[in-house]
């Protein structure tokens, strides 16, 4: 694939240059080739995005529930029409097989948006009678401007998971995709605008997490942060959000989910499940079964069955004929896995399958 044009920020319903003057590159992990140079948002860009979001949010929140619902449903239709185009871009940027991005990532992201679009007319308060002559009532009102900070493993899915409920509730969102996989979030912004979302209601600020993300968490006019990422970064997000303006925070952080194979388990079936739980998308899933607990007496048979199911990789992951295994989304991730393998070998652990670059 030829190198894409330099990618800009998406603010106030259109592309605009970053004031920081800084850029970074996003890489095709299958080939090591540069997909695009991407402009990095600075503090002034965050300020611009917040001002745009504040203006747009007032227009968005003033619309009727049915008007907002129709716009988001149009975005769902556009996502489904462009499923293959978006899936190919997601594959190039993440290294995931096309069989996964085309059948899962955009499909389920659109489903989430459709679900929340359907909920909008039902977002209402309640009336509570106190006595014959008096009552109280509640109203559900948007927070205003909120920010989403995404992870690298499911870029467009996470952008939709975060934006769908926020927009449905009448908020405006500033979304910062991971610098490892920033491309499809920008396409999502285009789709929202085409669907009729008012300018400024969904802005995308590519940038370095430690900088752009920090600016978002510290900004006094952002009411809430939704963050997906590692535990260490999550601690910083929570600390900055509290120190700046006691922002509300929602976080999905990494974990080490266990998978248990019982004494009476069907080992062939259990091995298949363990392989899927560990290596779907090369293990780049928040809920993947990183640890597998096996009864000592069944350890050898379990290892043999699991290693026999190890997937073979193909060099051209962007092709429709690609197997279900994926590349790591970034070379440092691959190198970290290889370091753990070497560490295990030094400790005398058995390597069940060949590990190579």
Number of C-alpha atoms within 10 A of each C-alpha: 9 8 10 11 10 14 22 21 24 25 26 23 22 16 16 14 16 24 16 13 10 13 17 17 19 21 22 26 24 23 13 11 14 16 21 20 17 23 24 26 28 22 18 13 21 23 15 16 26 28 17 22 29 22 17 24 25 18 17 25 20 11 12 12 21 14 15 23 22 16 18 28 20 19 26 24 15 17 23 17 11 12 18 16 12 22 26 21 20 29 26 27 28 29 28 31 27 26 21 20 26 19 13 14 21 27 17 16 21 25 16 20 26 19 16 21 26 18 15 22 15 9 12 11 11 9 10 11 10 9 7 6 6 8 10 9 9 10 10 11 13 18 16 22 28 31 28 27 26 29 26 20 24 22 24 30 24 22 24 20 20 25 26 22 18 23 27 25 23 26 27 34 30 27 29 28 28 24 20 24 29 28 25 22 27 24 16 21 24 19 20 23 19 15 18 16 23 21 21 28 33 32 31 31 30 32 25 21 20 11 13 20 30 17 19 29 31 19 18 15 18 25 20 22 26 20 26 22 18 15 14 10 17 19 13 15 25 19 15 19 24 15 13 14 16 15 22 15 18 16 18 15 17 16 14 11 14 14 18 14 19 13 12 8 12 10 19 13 11 18 22 15 16 23 21 16 22 21 20 18 23 21 20 19 17 19 15 23 22 17 14 13 11 16 13 9 9 15 12 12 12 19 17 13 18 20 15 12 13 15 15 9 13 17 11 15 25 23 15 12 12 18 18 19 22 28 25 21 25 20 15 10 13 15 13 11 14 15 12 11 16 15 12 13 12 10 9 9 11 11 13 13 14 7 10 5 5
